[in-house]
Amino acid sequence: MLKPPSLNTPLLRIGSYNYRAANNLSRTKTSGTSTAVARARTWTNQGQAKVPKDDESSMEGAIFTLVASSMETGCLSLPIVLKYVGLIPGVIIIILAALAAYSGMNGISLAAERRNTFDYSKLVKDLLGKNTALFLDVILLLYLFFSVSGYQLICNESILSAFMYFDIDLKDYIFYIMLMYSLLLVFPMSLLQKVTELKVFSFISIGSIIYICATIVYDFPTYVEENGLSALKLYHFDWYFFSACTFALFSFTCHMSVATVFSDMRDPSKKRMKKVNLRVCMFQLGIYLVIAVIGYLSLLEDTPMFITQRNAPKEYTDSLRIVIARILVCFVLIVTMPFFMILCRQSIQSLVSTGKRRYFSGAWKSLANLAIIVASLVVSNFFPEILVIFNFLGAFCAVFSFLFPTLLDVASSKYKWYTFRNAALLTAAIVINVVAFVSAFLSLVLP
């Protein structure tokens, strides 16, 4: 059973901005020094000391935080991966995405252990240079903003489909509904000073995904009886292969929080960090394969962009379970959107701050949040094809989830980059990023 981490632990650090300081959680200079010394001893004596039983709860908290930071609505698009490439290649792609995510998480963990630095942006700055760290900040800002825009579209579809259950068509009013949704629900929560204040709602996200997974499994026999499996494609390859890869990679993204989570673990040894990374990826993989395989086999060629958009079987007189799933998606986004908006705002603050951290007034933060809401609504209105936004999200996350972790691992390694291990990791990271950016380009030109 996963246990939530302490609410005094920050979930993420984004960019060069120090969110521990922003959340008034910074430690004193003396305690910070002693912690660093104690941690240095831990790294060098990890094989000699026994791990206390209390540390198991520390590992469970780390697993919970990493799962909660990645198990969002993006995984609901995994059935379409199998629709694009077929059952067998689709399953292989999802498994390879899990392995790539595990490799990226290990890359960050190993670099943090070697440099004794538990901040993603600081690791990039120390190992790859100041300009590279600035590039990372920009990529993260784009990723966070497009995430908010994508969530607007997901919420659009969830609201429309939920009301259609009651034969109410709100398509002509959806822009105004989303504006009110953003201003009345999302905006007030985005004014919170600390992202950690939203962590208590992580149960909603994980619980909703598990509920949707259970619903898919429960309804599977009825869908198969109605639709059959004659249209099943075991394999299929076209240009949408690139989008399939991108969607799978995007679903496993939790790399922004890896270094921070391990900084708050007791005895964060390499062995224990890898164990946490493996359990996180395996937990995700199990849930994701059920959603992808059962979701695809239920609908085959009629598989929608998000599995919650599926229509109920014709013989159903009551499809309330599907409506509840769509409503739960909206509840998840009430938490997820403010969370990403806070991080997006803080990332902007990081970029505009020069030298010593500047103070940003409450009025400035409110205006920044309003600007993000309006801009995301405009983007989602002008680019209603969520396929385009999700392909770009996949391209951005390929950079900070797979390329940069590999570069950190290789740069902090005692071996040269052209050794077999390092060269293989670099080659895989480059291939992943090429696939992701080709997918983003094709989403603009393909019908």
Salt bridges, closest charged atoms under 4 A:
ASP119 OD2 - ARG13 NE 3.52
ASP219 OD2 - ARG310 NH2 3.23
ASP219 OD1 - ARG321 NH2 2.65
ASP238 OD2 - HIS236 NE2 3.08
ASP264 OD1 - ARG20 NH2 3.41
ASP264 OD1 - ARG27 NH2 3.71
GLU301 OE2 - LYS233 NZ 3.25
ASP409 OD1 - ARG114 NH1 2.77
ASP409 OD2 - ARG421 NH2 2.73
